[in-house]
Amino acid sequence: MTAAPAPAPASGQTVKIRPRARLAVLAGRTVAWASRVVHFGTGSVIGGRVSLLIDPNLLAELTRSRDVAVISATNGKTTTTKLLSVALGSRQPVVSNWLGANMTPGIVAALAPSNATDTAVLEVDERWVDSVLRATNASTVVLLNLSRDQLDRTQEVRKLAEQWRTALAATPPRTVIANADDPLVTWAALAAPNVTWIATGQEWTADAAGCPACSGRIDFVGTEWACTSCDLKRPPVDVVVEDETISINGRNFHSPLALPGRVNRVNAAFALAASTAMGTDLDAAFDALDDVAEVAGRYRVTEFGDVNIRLLLAKNPAGWHEALELLEGPSTPLVIAINARIADGHDPSWLWDVDYERVGNRLVIAIGERRHDLAVRFRYGNITHCVADSLEDALNLVRESPDFDPTVPVDVASNYTAFQDHLEKVGGVL
Amino acid sequence: MTSTPNFNRADSAVRIVSLYPDLLGTYGDGGNALVLSRRLEWRGIAVEHISVDAGAPIPDSADLYLVGGGEDGPQVQAARELELSQGLHRAVDKGAVVLAICAGMQILGHRFPDATGTSRGGLGLLDCETVRVNRPRAVGELLTTNARLTTTHGLIELGPLTGFENHAGRTVPGSNGVSLGSVEVGEGNGDSSEGVVTGTVVGTYLHGPALARNPRLADALLEWIVGPTAMTPLDDGDVNALRAERIHAAQEHELAPRRSWRDILRRS
């Protein structure tokens, strides 16, 4: 296996697809169509599954003639996938699964209808990085972060880091773009021959106290970190995100993005570094990023009933740590929604790892299927709160509050399935 | 260098130590210290809380120690460091109360299994032994009835204990290990009992922020330290609503509230 992938044929060149793969794609699309007709969902996952039953090597077949980028992380993979697609899209046709499922069936479904040479930008579930890398020989791999998430059903984050490390050694990409401030990601990425290191200034380090290499202890001092027992330490960085500025390749980008918050400047830095590695001009890429105002409904400002709301998504402690930056400051009422369905993890114990006290002195309304868990968390946080049975009821309470300001959108911050429910109420993905 | 955490020694304050949150704190375990602190503060009782990371000296002068849950690797490291330090042993000798959650309970027993299933020596502060059994991990709601705790102030009825469990071991209490209660729903110790109590050391499989859902258990631990007269009633309206909902969910075996087909397709 060589590090450099086969060069992708120029766009428009005819690429032969094996008859079995063609049959697999056709069957998958038929099943997806049938699934949509009976309103069972988008059908992409079940269609992809049917395709893979017919041709288990379909992902390799569909990516044989493409340049492929893989993006994985606990948090930020959808946003970064979207940003990288947009950055690359300024110069070339791009296909991506940023709107859909992020395991092999969903990826296959997203790739099937595209031109066989279009560049693929793939969001990949943390647990599927290994198999997707083996199938696609991705040239560029973007690794954002690893932290605790859905503890009742996913593997320990340390084991995920180990899987990533093994995968990168087995199928070395041309370039890995990795978070130098996340020891778990750093250790995994060090297995790759060529890494662009991003100084993200990541503040959530609670899952990296134990060294992934030797189980020793990692000390964080200022911006640096190092294991007290072995050689693992923060690598010299190539790209720096600091305050409002992204410094990359000797250039500083100051202008704000349409997406809010520090975390999105970090996501943008990864997208810029990856698009540069894949041959796109930095200025063109940055200009393109500026046009992205929402990602699959995240950050959307919209009217619901007759109240303006802003939809935010945070699924786990590290995600909430970043989201709370957007919730600090205002005194207007706020809505927080928590479910604990299969996609959220059935155990919302992690609510106690989130520093909800940062919302300050404002009314917080708890909704979602686990609203009582939230209310107890707020009670012990001395946070002014009440419980409502639905988003509609919560917004009625907001309107009645003396602190309600109709000129400011009401933030509705939700975890995964609660967010999907709210997004459907305001018209779904645009 | 790791600094030496210690108390300001406000004489009347209840002193609480969270042990090794860097190793044992994966599941919102920090919530227990918050619950205990607030329940003291709301009653006008001063409280000092410190966290001691692995490697730092453990003060043996506190009233209450919290040992959290964690993953297999950190669990072994925590056991090693606690054994080396002996700080927790000294504190227990002086009569300190300990609440040990899940992996914390396992390492406080005589023996526990590591990630490979090999049996390792524990701290021996709880009279129990944990073994690996050949069954799927116990993950789900855990409901315990007839829960009670005998303290220096007598027997305290705890009512039903409700929580979530996520563990692979079976814990066998010894002759000096009294269980907390009997399991109505879930796995618990594995022999239809739940938790182990030896003297002032309390262990439970109710994982993470166990005290958030179980205010009577929180108050029983505090009563041990401050006595029954200081334990004035608090407004537990939010907690009671949560308890009613989760006890019902456990009894209905409703681990996945309203799990829709669309959910399963989305992320199966």
Interface residues (C-beta under 8 A of the other chain):
Chain A: F40 G41 V45 I46 A101 R148 L151 D152 R153 E156 R158 A206 D207 A209 G210 S215 R217 N339 A340 R341 I342 A343 H346 D347 S349 W350 L351 W352 D353 E369 R370 H372 D373 A375 V376 R377 F378 R379 Y380 G381 N382 V387 T417 Q420
Chain B: D22 L23 G25 T26 Y27 G28 D29 G30 G31 L34 V35 R38 D53 A54 G55 E71 D72 G73 P74 Q77 V139 G140 F164 N166 H207 G208 P209 A212 R213 D238 V239 A241 L242 E245 R246 L255 A256 P257 R258 R259 S260 W261 R262 D263 I264 L265 R266 R267 S268
